[in-house]
Amino acid sequence: MLNTLLQTQKVLILDGALATELEARGCNINDSLWSAKILAEQPELIRQVHYDYFAAGADIGISASYQATIPGFIQRGFSKEQAEQLIGNSVALLRQAAEDYWQEIGCKMGRIHPVAAASVGPYGAYLADGSEYRGDYTISKEELYIFHKERMELLKQAGADMFACETIPALWEAEVILQIAEELQMPCWISFSCKDEMHISDGTPIAQCAKRLADHPLVAAIGVNCTAPEYIEGLVRILRENTKKPIVVYGNSGEVYDATDKTWHDAPCGHGYSHWVPAWYEAGANIIGGCCRTGPSDIEEIFAWSKTI
């Protein structure tokens, strides 16, 4: 799917952060469910954020299912049936926003029909203990398989075009997720959280990850997300050396969080997020969006830049 779309335009644009934008619109997501909490409380607001990202220039939207899991919802008092419904609704809201945008604006502008990618967050996102940036799980492959499979089945049944397997901290978790994608015959991209210019979060070289995934027919793209922007160009170069697949990148804004006063501060480099994008593209990335602390204005800037290449 993504390769076909890249034959019509040089770069595909992803959306930006969902949680950041929900917070900007008044939501309190300080919760173990994070942005998935809003699926139950204000689903229409999630649909509106998806729509606004498409209007800003996104070709691909990512569902609000990153931290939406059956055990996570049950821990917060929902029934299993309610949890299943909410996970399915994450795709329904994204698809509705995509169709609304397409009918109202996109088809008249000659845009491609938006792609609905179902977010599959790592096991560490469910734990809500930061382990999606470490990958130090005390869980077996069999347990991890069970954890991921039921949600992925629900996301496919809800009508997602593909899986966005994102912020993956360990190659072995990517392999488990990919096994399920194979069983479901569903295309996916795999993007890793990374701790420096050469390694994913658990220390595995990104080159090893690229080689492992490079020939798999259901892997539509390989990449990096939820990572400091200054690391991404180097990571993309390594990926491009080791795969011919499309490379997807959506980094964090570069802003720094001060845990003492619980506030965000401007990126030390002094640059805005879109400053980094041309270098990522030149290094080999061709699917580009934003992760934490990015918003529709960043996607607008990426869209404007894409018209110059």
N, C-alpha and C positions, 0 to 999 in steps of 0.2 A: 504493500500500500504506500508506504513512505517513499520508496524508490520511484514508484510511478508518479507521485506528486512532484518529486524533485526533478522530474523530466520537464515539468511545466514552469518551474521557477527555481532560482538558484538556492534559495534558502526558505525553509519553513519556519514559521514563528509560533512558539508556544505562548501560553498565557503566563501570568506572574503568580505571586503568592496569593493563595486564597485566605489563609489565616490572617495575614497582615491587613488585607483589605476588609475583612470582616471586623477586625478590631477598629480600623479607621472609621467604620460605619456604626460603631457603638456596641459591638458584641463583646461580652466577657467570655474568653475562651481559656481562662486559667482553670483547666479541667483535664482529667486523664483522657477524656475523649477529644480534647483540642477542638479543631474546627468541626469534627463530626458531631459535636454537641448541637451545632446549629441546624443540622438536618432535622432534629426533633423540634427545635424551638422556633426557627424562622426559615423554613425551607425556601420561601419566595425570595429572601435576601440572597441566598446562595445562587438561585437562578439568575438574579439580577447581576451579581458579580461576574458570573460566567458570561452573560450577555455583554457586559461592559468590556470585558477582555477581548471578545470577538470584535466589538466595535473599535477597540483600540488598535486592532491589527492582527490578533492571534488567528492562526490557521488551525491550531490544535488546542483543545481545552482538556483539562485534567479534572476528573471528578473529585468530590469531597469525601473520598473513601480511604484516604491515606491512613487515618487512625480509626477507621470504622470497622470494627470486628465484632463477631457475635459474643465472644467472652467479655470484651470490653463493654459492650452495651449491657450485658447481663449483670456485670459487676456494678453498674450504675442504676440498676433497678428495672431495666426493660425486660420484657419476656423474649424468648427466643424468636417467636413470630414477629414481634415488633422490631427486633434487631435485623431480621432478614428483610423486612419491609424497608427499613431505613437504608440499608446497604443498597438495595435495588433502587430506591429513590435517588440515591446519589447520582446514578447514571441517568435516570429519567429527567432529573433537573438539568443536567448538562445537555442532554439531547434536545430538550425543549428549548433551552437557550440558543443552541446551535441552529435549530430550525427557525425560531423566531427571528434571529439575526439574518439568516439566509433569505428568508422570505421578505423581510422588511428593507434590508440594505444590501447584503452581500451579493445576491444574484444580479442586482442592478449595477454593481461596481465591477463585475467581472472577477470576483474573488472565487477561490475554490470553496466547495462546500466544507464547512468545519468538520474536523475529525474529533470524535468523542473517545478519549483515552481514559480507561478506568484505572485510577491510582491503586497500586498494590504496595503499601508501605511495608517496611521490614518488621520482623517480630519485635525489635526494640522499640518501635513506635507504640505498640500495644503496652509494653512494660512501662513506658513513660518515665524511664530512668536515665535517659541519655545514651543507652547502649546501641542506638542506631548509628552512633558516631564512634563506637568501639568494636561492636561485633562479638563481644565476649559473653555469648549466651551459654547458659547451663541447660541445654535442651538437646535432645537427640534429633537426628535427621528425620526419624519416623514421626516424632512429635511435631517437628516443624512442618512437615508435609501435611499432617492433619490440620494444623492451625491455618495454613494458607489455603488449602484446597476448597473448603466450604465457601469461603468468601469469594474466591476466584470463580467458582461455579455460579454464584449469585450474580456477580458482576457481568459475566458473559450472558446469562439468561436475561438480564435487564437490557441488553442491546448495545453494549459497548463495542466500538469498532476494533479496539485493541487494548492490551494492558500496558500501563505505564508503571513498570516495576522500578521504584525509585528510592533513593537514599539507602541503597543496599550496602552494608558495611563489610560484607564478607562474601568471597567467591562461593563458598559452599552453600550459603543461603540462596544466592542467585541460581545455583545448579538445582536446588530443590524446587524453586519457583518455576524454573524452566521445564522441569519434569512435568509439572502440573499443566503448564501451557501446552506441552506436547500432547498430553492426554485430552485436553480440551480442544486441541487444534486451533489455537488462538494466537495470532501474532502479538509480539510484545517488544518493547524496548527495555533494556536493562541499563540503569544509570546508578553509579556508585557514589557514595559519600567518600571524600578523600581527605587525608590529613596533610599532604604535601604535594609536590609536583610530580611524584613518582609512584605513590602508594595509596591504595584505598584505606579505609579507616582501620581495618584490622591488621594492616601492615603488608598485605599481599601486593606485589608489584602490579600496577595497572596493565602493564604489558602482558603479564600472565593471564589476566582476566580477558583481555582482548583476544589473545590467541585461543583461549578456551571457547569463546563465544563466536568467533569469526565465521565459522562455516555452518552454523546452525540455521536451517531454513526459516524457522519461526522468529528468530531474532531480527527485528526490523531495523534496529539501531542500537548502538552501544554508546555509553557516555557517562557524564558526571553531573551531579546536582548537589545542592545544599553544601557547597564548598566555597571557600574564600576565593574571590575572583582572581587574585594574583597567582593562584596555583593553576588556573584552568588552561592557559595557553600551553604550558609545558605538558600537562596531561593530554591535551588534544593531540599534540605532536606525537606523543608516544602511541596513542590510539591509532592515529593515521598510519604510523609505520607498521602496525600489526593487524589492520583490518581494512577491507574495502567497503565495509558497510557504512551507511550514514552515521554521523557522529552527532549525538544530541547533548547539548550543554545548557544548564540553567543554574547559574551560581547564585550565591547570596549577594546582597547588595554591597557588602564590604563595610557596612556600618558595624560599630562595636558596642556590645551590650555591657553596661556597668552593673554588675550584680549588687553593688553596694547601695546605689541610689535607684536601681531598677529602671534605668533610662538608657535609650539608645543614643549614640554619638556618631557624628559624621565619619565616613571612612578616612583613615589616616592618610591615604594617598591623595585625598582632596578631589578625586574624580567622581563623577556620577557613574551609575551602572553602565550606561550605554557606551561610555568611553572604551570599555574593554572589548566590545563586541567585534569591531573590525579585525582585531588581532586574532580572536578565536576563529573567525571565518577564514582568515588567511592561513591559519594553522591547519584547517581541515574540517572545522565544525560546519554543518549545514542545516541543523535544526537547533534553533536558539530561542530561549525564553528567560524567565527569571524565577528565582526561588525566594527564600526568606527576605523580607523587608523590601521587596520590589512591588510595584503596583502598575495600574493601567498607564500611567504617564511614561514609565520605562518601556512598556511594550509599544506605545505610540512612537517613542524615539527609535526603537529597533525597526519598527515598520517603515518609518521615514528613511532610515539608513538603507534598508533593503531595496528601496527604489533607486538607489544610486549605484548599485553594483551591476 
